[in-house]
């Protein structure tokens, strides 16, 4: 009689507006899912049920941000729904998912953006997987240049910035030369690139570093808290209510 080895991990599946609890299990070195009653819902046929860049022996992170989950089979990545139905074939070298139902996939040495139905939103033209898809406007690199991406209209616009971060509250940090500022979702430089460093906006305020001191600016670039702190982590880590600062 062969020995059956089962490892159990907890994960959460967000399907539409309902919340379903599924438990990630490993059976004979393959991954699948059971429900809270112990019934196998998704057969253990996958080499991995996590994103490629987060693979580890634990494999316990939340992997169901919307309606699909990323899986690995025969060395390739695809996506399944909550019932285990394969929605995207396992033929991708890389697959990652965002909260607006977009997926980043790899073909050859280039990356592209797919819808959850597998339709091409942007072709495989990007240099790397660091494509911002968290809002209706994002960014990606093509031949070393940064482009703004309009996911609704499937259009791209070249910029002259050295780096573009992801959009938060309608703003993205940009780097020009040695300094940073902010653009809006139309790509317009709203706040001049004059800061040594910045944190993303949270509830209308962003941490900005000037003359080696941190302060907080509003959406016009005006300091509402003058630069006086040696360090800060912005408002990101504490639900936007407080900021961590250090003053020596």
N, C-alpha and C positions, 0 to 999 in steps of 0.2 A: 504494500500500500504506500503510495507516495505521500510525502509529508506536505501539508498545506500550511503556508505561512501567511498570516494576515496582519498588516499594520493599518491602524486607523488614525485618520487626521480629520479635523473639523474644518469645513469651509462653508461659505454662505453663497447661495445662488439668488441673484436678483432677477426675477422674471416679470417683465411688465411692471405692474404696481404691487405685485404680491411678493412676499418673501418666503422662499422655500429653503429648508435646511437639508443639505446633503452632506454626507460624510465621505471624505476621500479615503479610499482603502487601497492597499497594495496586496495583491494576491499572486504568489509565485512570480514576483518581480514585475508585475504589470499593475497599472493603475485603473481604477474605476470608482463608482460612487454607489453608496447605499443610502436609503432614507432612514428616518429616526426609528423605524420599526425593524431595521436590519435587512430590509428587502433590497436586493441588488437592482438599482435603477439604471445604471450605466455599466455595462459589462467591463471587467478589468482586461482591456485589450491594448492599452496605451503605454508607451514607454515613459511618458511624462504627461502631467496635466497642469503644468506651470509654464509661464513664459520662459523663453530660452535664456534670457539674461538673468533670471532669478532661480535657475535650477539649483537645487541643493538636496541633501539627504532628507530634509524635513518636508519640503514641498507642501507647506500648510498655509500659504498666503491666500487671500481672497482672490479668486480668478474669474469671478462672474460679475463684472461691473454692470452689464446690461443684459443682453439676451443670449450671448454666446460665450463659450469658454474655449481657450486655446489648448490643443492636445498635440501630442507627438506620436507618430507611428511610422515605423520603418525609416527612422532618421529624419522624417519631414514633419512639418507643422500644418495643422488644419484647425477647424473650429466646429464645435458641436453645440446644439441647443440643450435646454434643460432635460429633454427627453432622451438625449444621447444621439439624436439624428445628426448626421454629418452635414453641415451647411457649407463648409468650405473644404474641399479635398485636401488631404495631407500631401501636398506637393510643394510646400514652401520651405525655403532654407531658414526663414525667420518669420515670426508672426507675433504681433503685439496689438493690444486692443485699448481703445480709449472710451471715455464715458459718453461720447456722442455717436456711438455705433460705427466708428471708423476703425480700420485696422491698417497697420503698417506691415507690409510684406516685402520679402527680398526675392529677387530673381537675378541670378548671375551675381554680378558685383554691384548692382543698383537696387534702390528701394523705391517702393511706390505706395499709394494709399488706395485701399479697397473699401467698399461699403460692406455691411454685414451680409448682403446677398451675393457678394463676390464681384460686384460691378466695379470697374476701374474708375476711381475718382481722379487720381493722378497717376500717370504712367510711371514705369520704373526708370526714373531719371535722376533720382536723388543720390547724393554721395554717401549718406549714412542713415541710420535709423532714427536719428535725433530730429524727427519731424514733429513740430508742435501741432497737436490735433485737439486741444482741450476746449476750443471755442470755435465760432464760425470762421474766424480768421486764424491762420497759423503761419508757420515759417518752415523753410527747408533750405538745404544747400544743394546747389547744382554747379558742378565744376568750381567749387570753392567760393561761389557767390551766394549771398543770402537773398531769398525770394519770399515775398509775402504771398500766402495762399488763401484764396477765397473758396471754401469748400462747397458753398451753396451753388456758385456759378462755375465752379471748376476752372478758375482762372488763376494765373500767377503773375506777379509783378516784381521785376528786379529792383533791388535797392542798392544804395551805396554805403551801407553800414558794414562794419567789420564783424559784428555779431548781433543777433537778435534773440532775445529770450522769449519765453512763452507769454501769452496774454493773460492778464488777471485784471478783472474789473475794467476791461476795455483798453488797458495800457500794457505795453511790452517794453522792457528795458532794452536799449540799444547801445552799442559801443561804437564810437567813432574816434580813431586814434587811441589815446590813452584814457579818454573820459567817457562817461555814460550819461544818458538822458532817457526820455520816454517818447514813444510814438503812440498814436491812436490806431484803430483798426483800419483806417484808410492809408496808413503808412506815413502820415504827416508827423513831423517832429514837433510835438506839443511842448515838451520841456527840453530845453537846450542841453546838449551833451557837455556838461561842465562839472560833473561829480566824479570823485575817485572811485566810488562804489555805490550801489543802491540795492535795496530789497524790494520785492514786489509790493504793489498797493494792497492794502487791506482796510476796508471801510473808509476809503478816501485818503488814507495817509500812507506814505512810503518812507522808509528810512533811507537817508542819503548822507554820504560822507564827503565832507569838504574841508580842506586844510587839515586833514588827518583827524577830524572829529566828526562824530555822527550826530545828526539831528533828524527831524521829521518834516517832510514837505507835504503840501496839499496837492490837488490835481492841477494847480496852476504853476507849481514849482516854487511857491513861496514857503519859506520855513515857518512853520507854526510852533515848532520847538527848535530853538537855535542849536547849531552844532556845539556840543559840549561833552559828549560821551566818547569813551575810548573804544567801546565795543557795543554791539547790539545784534539781536537776531530778529529784529522787526516784530511784527504782530503775528507771524505765521504759526507759532507753536502753541499759542494759548487762546485759540478761538477768536482772535482779533480784539479781545478785551484789554489785554495788557501787552507790553513789550518788555523784553529782557534787555537791560542796559547795564553797562559797567563804566563807572567813573572812578579813575584812580587819583 
